[in-house]
Amino acid sequence: MYLALSALATAGANAEQPLPTAVIDQHIEQRWNDLQLQPAADCSDSTFVRRIYLDLVGRIPTIAEHETFVADQRSDKKALLVQLLTTSEDYVQHFADMFDALLMGRGSQKDYNERSKHKWRSFLEQTFRDNRPWSDVTSEILLARPTSNEKRGAVWYLFERQEKYQEIAEAVAPAFFGIRIDCAQCHNHMIAHEIEQAHYWGLVAFFNRSKNVQTQNGPRVSEVATGGFSDFANLEGDSSPNLLTFFRSKTVSEARPDKDEKQEDTDELYVPASIEDDPRVPLFSRREQFIKEVATDHPLIARAFVNRIWAMLLGRGIVHPFDEMDSTHPPSHPELLDFLADDFRKSNCDIRRLVQTICLSRPYQLNSRKPEGIDDPASFAWHLDRQLTAEQLARSMQLAVQGSFQNDDELVQSLRQSLREVMPKESVTTVKDALFLTNNATIQNFLDRPVSDQSLMARLGKLPSGDQQSDLLCQTIFGRSADAEEQQRLTDYLQASDSQKADRLKQIIWAMLTSAEFRFNH
């Protein structure tokens, strides 16, 4: 789907409460002043439009979209463009891509087919399309007890993990609370002492009565009313009961049977589900208690989400890594993180508003040239380069070469299996990645697809000179004009017989698509 170019010209100002972008700028600029730093200059309009399209809709802009923005003389054109993009279907698809990878992890093509078949993908899409409160989405995913057919995809987060309760706990903690509890399985966390072994096994206990079942309504995660009691031992051999507790939350009271007492799982311990043919619900539901007593109003839910979106848009979190928000990873700007988390809660966990706020801030709009003498990326004194995800790269390649794109194209599937990193701690291109990009049959087959009227090859073929061809190549792929050296080199390379020109153009396109300038958001 494409964004109507006329929409930017007619977009109105956001009628909702003003965005608190100035508060971000105030905190960031105060730190620059305290450290006596001179930040990078603001980025150009040309850089901004490419950056914002990649971040918000997961692809490069077309030449027309690029030129429309650059030519716009209005002082609020950035705000209008951000509003336009965050209310587009491309935004929905891109953020669904990102959160599928962040919450579920990369999988095989079969995994992606199952996520689509069982409506997990559509659940994510509806989350961003309707701008649903993140607090509600979190509760629906972790309770896994949908109240309507439209929300049934929420079940798949737990269902795909196949009753592996420790894996569930180890996934839930970083995904929704921004902390890693893996190290607390056998002992209290060795470095972040506030994370205790009891938190690990308590989180496991909240989910260890869950059972995957197939119903007439599709996959469901049922819950039994009994069992799930055990003890855990530390390295010294001391044992403790796995009480229903978690980090920074109270312990939920639950009657525990005597050691030799056998509990009977009787009908009196359940109530019918709210939806016909769904599994019955325990009168005392551990998952429900987790939502009511732990997740609801937990201080880390908002902080973790805010920090993750900041990292997604600025290359690193206010706490870095973004999913290790413990005492060993203090925030670079604690008061700013406090403010953003509080503002997010007060806005009813409005995802779109948070994204817009960060994108219109000064640190987001700096150029990516690191100022001399400034080495700490946590200062946010320059914009950090970020490698495109597989989906961003595939969509952008399609748009550049074909003039259109499909989210389920073969190229998307291939890149997703090979370029699996999403928001890594450090942005590094491995030898394996480089070899894949320069020797991949899928990319070759993609470039060999039939030429359409709107394709880059067709447009290049209509141009009479090498100078014009080189400029169209750079405008389409890099979002800028070719410089004098590039024009000369490309023109010289294209001085060949007509039978060789098509192959040489494809070689140039391949080289440009796999270059760092194209593969990074900068």
Order of alpha helices (4+ residues) and beta strands (2+ residues): alpha-alpha-alpha-alpha-alpha-alpha-alpha-alpha-alpha-alpha-alpha-alpha-beta-beta-beta-beta-beta-beta-alpha-alpha-alpha-alpha-beta-alpha-alpha-alpha-alpha-alpha-alpha-alpha-alpha-alpha-beta
